[in-house]
Every structure is written in structure tokens, then in C-alpha cells.
Amino acid sequence: MAINPPVDATTTPEWAALQKHYDELRSEGISLKQWFAEDPERVEKLSFDAGDLHFDLSKNLIKPETLKLFADLAKAVKLDERTKAMYSGVHINNTEDRAVLHTALRRPVEDEGKYIVDGQDTVKDVRDTLKRIYEFADKVRSGEWTGVTGKKIETVVNIGIGGSDLGPVMVYEALKPYADAGISARYISNIDPNDLAEKTKGLDPETTLFIVVSKTFTTLETLTNARGARTWLLEELKAAGAIDDSDAKRAEAIRKHFVAVSTNLEKVAEFGIDPENAFGFWNWVGGRYSVDSAVGTSLAVVFGPARFEEFLHGFHEIDEYFANTPFEQNAVVLMGMLNVWYRNFFKVASHAVLPYDQYLHRFPAYLQQLTMESNGKSVRWDGTPVTSETGEIFWGEPGTNGQHAFYQLIHQGTQLIPADFIAFVNTPNPLKDGDQDVHELFLGNYFAQTKALAFGKTADEVRAEGTPEEIVPARVFEGNRPTTSIFGVALTPFALGELIALYEHITFVEGTVWGLDSYDQWGVELGKQLAKQITPAISQDDEALAAQDASTQSLIRFYRAHREF
């Protein structure tokens, strides 16, 4: 099915109306303090609930009437039509001629037979794969699956990169309180030998299971690390007297200590992994959208199938909400349109995500790939140049750590940086400091920061505190720094699934407005190709060295002159 060309949002009457609205707000003066004072119902008009997440958009640089303009623009770019196309399996990733069906990864079993795409019953295939993963996870968790010496697995080591690493490691860190089988996880991604060395340090090879995650089983970094891990395992087992050096024992050790997430069963078998212990996924699942597929096998092992199902239910909750809620009341759509508002009208370049929960410390890094790999494009899905700014630099750190690092720039710097603040009502680790509830102390900061950013502090307020006149300017906060507050009940597997799906769809909304194929990533490829050409020049190939540019030659000569190993 042919993909319709993107609507050029900037040429629509709806874009012009939003521009006029922006100009009017600028001319009358943007003042959150004034807007709150003038409209006692502002918070109610700009607050929304999705699943068990609560969204307060009232501290953004919008008025309630802005929401209709957002919804009008979303309709003008045919967001509803493109959403239906994505959910139904149309090949909206047209540069790779693929469907985009991460939503099928979390559809319930009752949906089997309803989503046949390219002749494939997507939901049935997903549920069949999940069944195999869950059976495997139960064996490892119960101790039925053992290492080569009969010992229970205590550590799972996931070897992958990009979407095969960032998602699983983020979720593992986020849900650590739910690890209930005495199994921990480690994640190896970087081809830097230091990563493999540190992640295997202190491990008992007899109780370690490696999961090699590579759809094609050809990813350079992943397979290099997998071979290194295999060497480490065999050498350590032999040194401990756990196996002899016979081919049979080495082969058995690999079969007992390695499984794969891959569709290339031939290469899996060549590596020494039993193809029966390989779990696949499909070309309609992009890497950065894959944590809820077989890529999450390490998570199913650590947290168990029941928790993984809860995780999937959270995704599905937001999938359904996004697809079925009118745009003007749709928190997902509105957050996507807010990002367009700031990027294209206020001309902001970056967006902070600030989780007030230490367990979410890898969430900003996860979102960097999700958003920047998806929408870091200068060409639209029909090959024509974009007509506006696209993409944002996503970044952030958890909680009060960030306050003592970069919040200065957000509060008083010359750049406008919209920020999403994420927190949860309940904590799995309640603590008292005397009479003070420490979680409430923590949440006090969550509430205070968005208040300070929105309303600031005037020179007169600073003077009233007795501040010497010469330092009054340094202590003024102009306010009107936009934030969105996302408040959940608790960081459960369900809530985490909701959060991930939320940002997946926000990214999609933005990409639709900008006319982007948010599901390819050709910008990743050139550097990988050049690395293969350059690597031979580093140590021995003078002909390859001569083919490089002057700067690369100079750097390689520096390397050759100083290498000590």
C-alpha cells in the first residue's frame, strides 16, 4: 500500500492560527503568574489522567484555548489516519518498507486473528514467542535450568547494544524491587574491552547465563562481546576445574550458559547456542521499540512472567488511550504537540526529563535513543527536505542530583528548556529521618522546582528578604520556565510500561507533524561503514592508512607511536 506524502504542516491554516496565537501571547506578555491569577480553573482545564498516571500541563506556556489549536493542527496533519495506519500494519516505515507494530507486542491474547499483517497473525506469533520465553524464564528461576556443573543460575548477563541494551538495562534498574528469584542482571554493550572486563568481574562462571541479543546475529559490537564472553566462560570454567578442555565439554558449557535473542538460527548454531534456545522477533519491531519483545528476555527471567505481563498491560493501556481519546483531552497528543510548540515556535533546542525516582536513573538515556534516533531527521518520509526545525536534544538526571548540577541553567540561564518532571506517590523503600518522612522531603523538591520555574522571584521579593541591592539581580528568577508534571501512584511494572508507551507515542506525534519516518535510522550507518574501512589502517595496513583524510592519518599515527600493549 502506497504511503501518502506528508502534509506540510507549516503551510496549513492551522499552523498559521497557531503562529498568530503565539504572536499574540508574546505581544501581551507571557506570565504564568498572571494566567493562574486570572483563571482559577486553569489547573483543572489543563490536567489529565491516563491509566494511573496524572498529568498537569498547567505550568506550560499555553492557555486552555491553545489545546484546540493543538488538536486542529494534529487533525490537519492527519494524525488519526496515520495512527490507524500504524496500528493496522501499513508499511509506514517506508524507507525500509516495513510495518511499525510495536503495539502488537502488547496486545492481549484475545486479539489473536485480528491483526493479520503481510500474511502473519502478529498477535498469535507474539504470544507464542512469549510463551516460550516464559517457559524458559520459569526454568531458570526455579533452578530447573542449571549451568554445566548443575548449579542454579544467579546472574544473567545481557549482551546487546542500542535498543538491545538501553531498554532492558533501564527497565532492570527501574524495577529492581521486583526481582524476587535471587537472580541479578548485568548488561554489556560497549565494544570497549573495559565494559566486558568490568561486567564479568567477580562473576561465578558456574552460575552465569549469557543472553546474546542481535536480531541478525551479525551486530559487530554484540558479536565481538559475545565471543569475548564465551572465551571468558570457558577459561574460567577450566581454571576452576569445572570442565576439561574436551570439545564435548566446551560445547556443553556453551549450550548451558548461552541463549540468544535472534532470528538467524544458522549463525546462532555456529556460535554454539542451541537454536531451541533462541527467541525471535520481527522486522516490524524497531530496536528502540523492542524492550517489550524477546529483547526483554533478561527481564522475564529476573522479574518473572507475571510481572512481565503486567509490564505489557501498562503499554497496552496507553496504546488504547492514545488511539481512542479525543485530541483535546489526550495527554499523549498534547504532550507531543507541546514539544512541537516549543521546538518550532519558541525555537528551543533541548528538552529535559527529570525523574524524581532514583530507580528511573537510566530513563533519560533510554529516551535519548527513542526520541533522537527517531526524529533526528532533516528529510521527510517522501524524501523531500523538512520545512521546520525537527527533533530535540533529550537529556536529564534523577531528582535532587540534577538540582545540584544543571538546574541553575534551567532556572536562570538564557535558554528556554522545557522539562518533564516525573514522580510517584509511593516508594518501595519508606524511610524516616526522626519525624521527617524522607520520601515526602524528596517530593517537596519535586513540587518546589516546578513552582519556582513557573513563578520565579521578583526583585522586590528579593529585596524584601533584606538582600543587599548589589546582589539583588543575581537572585532574581524570571519564572515562566515551562514544565509538565507527571505523577504516578507507584513505579510498578504496569506504570513503567505506561511511561515507555507514553514517550513512544509522543515521539510519533511529533514525527507526524514534521512529516518524518520516525522508524528508520540511516544516520547510524555511515560511521559503522567507515569504521570497517578504517580499522585495518590502525595497526598494520599502510595502504588503508594512506586512503584516509589528513586528520584521521594524523590521529592514527599518534596511536601507533604511543601504543604500549
PALO-678645 format. One line per 4 residues: their letters; for each residue x, y, z of C-alpha. Coordinates in steps of 0.02 Angstrom, whole numbers. Example, Ala and Ser with C-alpha at 12.3 -4.5 7.8 and 13.67 -1.06 7.14 Angstrom:
2
AS	615 -225 390 ~ 684 -53 357
//
This chain:
565
MAIN	0 0 0 ~ 72 169 -51 ~ 106 293 87 ~ 28 464 62
PPVD	153 607 58 ~ 165 704 221 ~ 60 858 246 ~ 173 1010 257
ATTT	111 1072 425 ~ 190 1244 401 ~ 78 1282 251 ~ -87 1240 337
PEWA	-210 1368 405 ~ -197 1277 572 ~ -9 1314 581 ~ -45 1496 537
ALQK	-175 1502 675 ~ -50 1433 800 ~ 80 1560 742 ~ -47 1701 765
HYDE	-88 1635 939 ~ 97 1629 982 ~ 123 1807 920 ~ -25 1868 1025
LRSE	41 1784 1182 ~ 211 1862 1153 ~ 139 2036 1123 ~ 25 2034 1276
GISL	164 1960 1383 ~ 183 1780 1438 ~ 154 1771 1626 ~ 110 1609 1712
KQWF	85 1704 1874 ~ -44 1816 1791 ~ -129 1673 1698 ~ -150 1574 1858
AEDP	-221 1727 1946 ~ -345 1764 1806 ~ -411 1588 1786 ~ -449 1491 1947
ERVE	-494 1339 1841 ~ -331 1339 1743 ~ -261 1185 1829 ~ -422 1087 1807
KLSF	-431 1134 1622 ~ -251 1081 1593 ~ -244 921 1695 ~ -275 746 1627
DAGD	-272 564 1680 ~ -216 415 1577 ~ -211 243 1656 ~ -149 277 1832
LHFD	-39 423 1779 ~ -89 603 1814 ~ -32 745 1700 ~ -26 929 1750
LSKN	9 1037 1597 ~ -41 1200 1683 ~ 137 1264 1705 ~ 167 1262 1517
LIKP	169 1420 1412 ~ -6 1393 1345 ~ -183 1446 1383 ~ -330 1325 1388
ETLK	-382 1385 1215 ~ -212 1329 1148 ~ -268 1149 1164 ~ -396 1170 1025
LFAD	-262 1243 911 ~ -150 1094 951 ~ -293 974 911 ~ -332 1067 749
LAKA	-152 1052 690 ~ -148 867 737 ~ -303 842 630 ~ -229 944 487
VKLD	-77 830 476 ~ -194 678 481 ~ -127 609 644 ~ -281 500 666
ERTK	-260 425 492 ~ -75 389 519 ~ -108 314 691 ~ -235 193 617
AMYS	-111 150 479 ~ 24 111 608 ~ -89 7 719 ~ -156 -94 571
GVHI	14 -138 496 ~ 28 -21 347 ~ 213 -4 300 ~ 232 172 369
NNTE	420 142 387 ~ 430 167 200 ~ 619 187 180 ~ 636 8 243
DRAV	466 -49 177 ~ 412 -112 347 ~ 259 -109 457 ~ 279 -25 627
LHTA	194 -140 752 ~ 272 -121 923 ~ 92 -102 984 ~ 63 -284 932
LRRP	195 -338 1058 ~ 75 -299 1200 ~ -94 -343 1128 ~ -192 -468 1234
VEDE	-215 -648 1181 ~ -396 -608 1136 ~ -331 -508 988 ~ -262 -663 902
GKYI	-328 -672 724 ~ -374 -487 720 ~ -211 -413 656 ~ -152 -510 503
VDGQ	-7 -413 426 ~ 85 -473 271 ~ 2 -643 297 ~ 62 -654 478
DTVK	-52 -668 629 ~ 53 -543 726 ~ -29 -564 895 ~ -26 -754 888
DVRD	158 -753 842 ~ 196 -632 983 ~ 100 -735 1110 ~ 183 -897 1050
TLKR	355 -818 1073 ~ 307 -751 1244 ~ 251 -924 1295 ~ 423 -994 1251
IYEF	510 -852 1342 ~ 402 -877 1496 ~ 434 -1064 1499 ~ 621 -1031 1487
ADKV	613 -896 1622 ~ 520 -1013 1739 ~ 653 -1147 1715 ~ 794 -1027 1756
RSGE	701 -951 1904 ~ 655 -1119 1980 ~ 828 -1194 1959 ~ 770 -1324 1834
WTGV	889 -1244 1709 ~ 1065 -1255 1779 ~ 1240 -1218 1723 ~ 1358 -1354 1663
TGKK	1401 -1407 1842 ~ 1219 -1417 1899 ~ 1217 -1252 1995 ~ 1069 -1133 1989
IETV	1089 -976 1883 ~ 1118 -822 1992 ~ 1170 -691 1863 ~ 1102 -656 1690
VNIG	1217 -556 1576 ~ 1131 -472 1429 ~ 1246 -435 1280 ~ 1172 -311 1157
IGGS	1186 -130 1101 ~ 1068 13 1062 ~ 889 -45 1082 ~ 951 -217 1134
DLGP	1033 -137 1285 ~ 959 32 1331 ~ 782 -33 1357 ~ 823 -189 1458
VMVY	951 -103 1570 ~ 833 43 1603 ~ 690 -73 1649 ~ 802 -183 1756
EALK	860 -33 1856 ~ 683 37 1868 ~ 603 -122 1933 ~ 740 -189 2048
PYAD	621 -202 2197 ~ 525 -334 2098 ~ 674 -451 2073 ~ 615 -598 2178
AGIS	707 -754 2119 ~ 882 -720 2184 ~ 940 -678 2008 ~ 1028 -516 1962
ARYI	1069 -447 1790 ~ 1215 -359 1708 ~ 1221 -278 1538 ~ 1367 -272 1416
SNID	1350 -156 1266 ~ 1507 -56 1228 ~ 1639 -133 1115 ~ 1767 -52 1230
PNDL	1852 -204 1313 ~ 1832 -116 1481 ~ 1645 -149 1477 ~ 1663 -337 1459
AEKT	1803 -340 1588 ~ 1704 -245 1720 ~ 1539 -335 1691 ~ 1617 -508 1708
KGLD	1724 -458 1857 ~ 1679 -557 2013 ~ 1556 -671 1923 ~ 1550 -858 1956
PETT	1551 -939 1783 ~ 1456 -1089 1852 ~ 1305 -980 1896 ~ 1310 -857 1750
LFIV	1196 -859 1598 ~ 1231 -750 1445 ~ 1091 -688 1331 ~ 1157 -629 1163
VSKT	1034 -506 1086 ~ 1056 -474 900 ~ 914 -497 775 ~ 1035 -540 633
FTTL	1170 -611 746 ~ 1293 -504 649 ~ 1300 -343 752 ~ 1485 -302 765
ETLT	1488 -244 946 ~ 1371 -378 1010 ~ 1457 -525 925 ~ 1630 -462 973
NARG	1574 -453 1154 ~ 1485 -622 1141 ~ 1644 -706 1081 ~ 1741 -621 1222
ARTW	1613 -683 1348 ~ 1623 -859 1277 ~ 1812 -857 1295 ~ 1796 -791 1473
LLEE	1670 -926 1519 ~ 1771 -1072 1451 ~ 1935 -1011 1525 ~ 1857 -980 1696
LKAA	1767 -1147 1700 ~ 1925 -1238 1650 ~ 2030 -1143 1779 ~ 1904 -1190 1914
GAID	1912 -1374 1863 ~ 1728 -1369 1817 ~ 1759 -1433 1640 ~ 1903 -1514 1548
DSDA	1967 -1450 1382 ~ 1875 -1576 1275 ~ 1767 -1515 1132 ~ 1616 -1603 1206
KRAE	1629 -1517 1374 ~ 1662 -1347 1295 ~ 1510 -1368 1183 ~ 1402 -1421 1330
AIRK	1459 -1270 1431 ~ 1412 -1151 1290 ~ 1240 -1233 1272 ~ 1207 -1219 1459
HFVA	1272 -1041 1481 ~ 1219 -954 1321 ~ 1049 -919 1243 ~ 1006 -799 1102
VSTN	877 -671 1052 ~ 892 -683 863 ~ 807 -740 703 ~ 967 -802 621
LEKV	964 -981 685 ~ 1107 -1035 572 ~ 1228 -910 647 ~ 1161 -946 822
AEFG	1205 -1129 796 ~ 1377 -1086 726 ~ 1412 -991 886 ~ 1371 -1147 988
IDPE	1199 -1097 1053 ~ 1059 -1224 1035 ~ 933 -1147 912 ~ 796 -1213 1027
NAFG	857 -1081 1149 ~ 843 -936 1026 ~ 695 -817 1041 ~ 650 -712 890
FWNW	564 -550 847 ~ 510 -471 684 ~ 564 -340 560 ~ 414 -234 610
VGGR	493 -207 781 ~ 624 -70 781 ~ 766 -89 905 ~ 720 62 1010
YSVD	540 -1 1018 ~ 584 -179 1066 ~ 604 -190 1255 ~ 434 -274 1269
SAVG	483 -408 1142 ~ 605 -553 1161 ~ 736 -417 1188 ~ 666 -411 1365
TSLA	705 -596 1399 ~ 827 -548 1538 ~ 684 -453 1621 ~ 565 -601 1610
VVFG	699 -706 1697 ~ 737 -581 1835 ~ 559 -522 1871 ~ 457 -671 1813
PARF	322 -694 1679 ~ 182 -622 1786 ~ 275 -459 1810 ~ 320 -452 1626
EEFL	136 -471 1583 ~ 94 -325 1699 ~ 228 -226 1607 ~ 144 -266 1440
HGFH	-27 -218 1509 ~ 42 -45 1551 ~ 98 -19 1372 ~ -70 -77 1305
EIDE	-164 40 1422 ~ -79 191 1344 ~ -91 119 1167 ~ -280 111 1187
YFAN	-292 281 1272 ~ -189 365 1136 ~ -289 288 994 ~ -461 319 1069
TPFE	-456 484 1165 ~ -508 646 1077 ~ -356 752 1039 ~ -405 899 1150
QNAV	-414 784 1302 ~ -274 667 1250 ~ -123 692 1363 ~ -11 595 1244
VLMG	-58 700 1092 ~ -50 861 1192 ~ 125 822 1257 ~ 182 787 1080
MLNV	106 950 1019 ~ 185 1044 1165 ~ 354 984 1105 ~ 314 1047 929
WYRN	254 1211 1006 ~ 419 1238 1096 ~ 531 1173 956 ~ 450 1266 811
FFKV	378 1422 888 ~ 489 1457 1038 ~ 639 1383 942 ~ 702 1282 1091
ASHA	835 1152 1055 ~ 828 1037 1206 ~ 706 953 1323 ~ 744 892 1499
VLPY	666 737 1577 ~ 688 740 1765 ~ 629 584 1857 ~ 608 608 2044
DQYL	639 423 2072 ~ 814 352 2083 ~ 756 189 2004 ~ 725 287 1843
HRFP	905 348 1832 ~ 927 269 1659 ~ 761 332 1590 ~ 831 493 1512
AYLQ	967 391 1424 ~ 833 273 1358 ~ 731 420 1293 ~ 883 491 1205
QLTM	884 346 1085 ~ 695 336 1071 ~ 672 520 1028 ~ 835 573 945
ESNG	858 419 836 ~ 675 429 786 ~ 658 615 749 ~ 837 671 717
KSVR	799 689 532 ~ 812 826 401 ~ 717 733 265 ~ 531 691 265
WDGT	462 518 230 ~ 440 560 45 ~ 623 610 27 ~ 592 798 25
PVTS	679 919 144 ~ 592 960 308 ~ 505 1128 317 ~ 537 1167 500
ETGE	653 1126 643 ~ 641 944 697 ~ 697 840 846 ~ 750 893 1019
IFWG	903 854 1122 ~ 833 746 1262 ~ 932 739 1423 ~ 914 732 1612
EPGT	962 656 1778 ~ 860 596 1925 ~ 790 703 2063 ~ 889 811 2179
NGQH	1053 757 2096 ~ 1009 867 1947 ~ 960 1012 2061 ~ 1140 1018 2123
AFYQ	1210 1006 1947 ~ 1121 1088 1799 ~ 959 1164 1865 ~ 1049 1331 1875
LIHQ	1043 1339 1684 ~ 859 1293 1680 ~ 812 1423 1812 ~ 920 1572 1765
GTQL	1008 1533 1601 ~ 973 1617 1435 ~ 899 1461 1355 ~ 720 1406 1374
IPAD	720 1221 1420 ~ 551 1136 1440 ~ 557 996 1566 ~ 454 844 1613
FIAF	453 807 1799 ~ 407 627 1843 ~ 370 563 2019 ~ 269 433 2114
VNTP	159 447 2267 ~ 226 289 2348 ~ 401 218 2370 ~ 454 37 2399
NPLK	583 99 2525 ~ 496 212 2653 ~ 615 296 2774 ~ 602 415 2923
DGDQ	733 541 2974 ~ 673 574 3150 ~ 495 632 3123 ~ 525 678 2941
DVHE	461 562 2807 ~ 608 561 2685 ~ 501 522 2533 ~ 394 674 2572
LFLG	553 777 2590 ~ 602 714 2418 ~ 430 753 2343 ~ 441 926 2421
NYFA	581 959 2299 ~ 477 889 2154 ~ 337 1011 2193 ~ 452 1158 2233
QTKA	555 1152 2074 ~ 407 1166 1955 ~ 335 1306 2062 ~ 500 1402 2061
LAFG	522 1378 1874 ~ 345 1436 1837 ~ 327 1585 1954 ~ 505 1639 1990
KTAD	551 1777 2112 ~ 545 1963 2078 ~ 675 2093 2126 ~ 553 2166 2253
EVRA	530 1996 2334 ~ 719 1975 2344 ~ 738 2150 2420 ~ 602 2113 2548
EGTP	713 1974 2616 ~ 846 2105 2659 ~ 961 2061 2516 ~ 1096 2194 2481
EEIV	1050 2292 2325 ~ 1209 2249 2230 ~ 1167 2062 2229 ~ 980 2077 2201
PARV	994 2048 2012 ~ 1088 1884 2041 ~ 946 1820 2149 ~ 802 1862 2034
FEGN	711 1717 1949 ~ 612 1774 1798 ~ 497 1620 1800 ~ 392 1568 1650
RPTT	504 1416 1628 ~ 386 1280 1565 ~ 364 1111 1648 ~ 247 962 1637
SIFG	216 862 1795 ~ 184 675 1776 ~ 129 595 1939 ~ 102 409 1962
VALT	40 305 2107 ~ 192 190 2115 ~ 333 135 1999 ~ 261 -36 1959
PFAL	290 -141 1803 ~ 121 -78 1741 ~ 166 105 1770 ~ 335 85 1685
GELI	251 10 1532 ~ 134 160 1531 ~ 280 282 1538 ~ 375 199 1396
ALYE	222 191 1283 ~ 185 373 1326 ~ 351 432 1256 ~ 342 312 1108
HITF	180 394 1054 ~ 239 571 1095 ~ 383 538 976 ~ 261 476 844
VEGT	151 631 862 ~ 299 746 834 ~ 361 644 688 ~ 190 653 606
VWGL	184 843 620 ~ 359 856 547 ~ 324 728 410 ~ 461 609 468
DSYD	482 421 457 ~ 516 402 643 ~ 561 218 623 ~ 717 213 516
QWGV	892 265 571 ~ 1003 284 420 ~ 1109 411 514 ~ 1180 268 616
ELGK	1252 179 465 ~ 1388 290 390 ~ 1502 289 541 ~ 1486 100 555
QLAK	1536 79 372 ~ 1685 195 389 ~ 1744 106 547 ~ 1760 -56 449
QITP	1866 34 318 ~ 1975 124 445 ~ 2007 -17 570 ~ 2138 -107 461
AISQ	2236 56 448 ~ 2256 74 635 ~ 2393 -53 666 ~ 2460 -128 507
DDEA	2387 -79 339 ~ 2485 69 270 ~ 2387 67 109 ~ 2225 86 205
LAAQ	2306 224 307 ~ 2355 319 151 ~ 2174 315 93 ~ 2116 415 245
DAST	2098 602 262 ~ 2241 702 339 ~ 2160 718 511 ~ 2123 532 525
QSLI	2301 490 468 ~ 2373 605 600 ~ 2269 528 739 ~ 2315 351 686
RFYR	2499 396 684 ~ 2483 463 860 ~ 2405 296 910 ~ 2543 195 828
AHRE	2677 300 912 ~ 2607 279 1088 ~ 2527 106 1095 ~ 2601 5 1239
F	2511 -163 1226
//
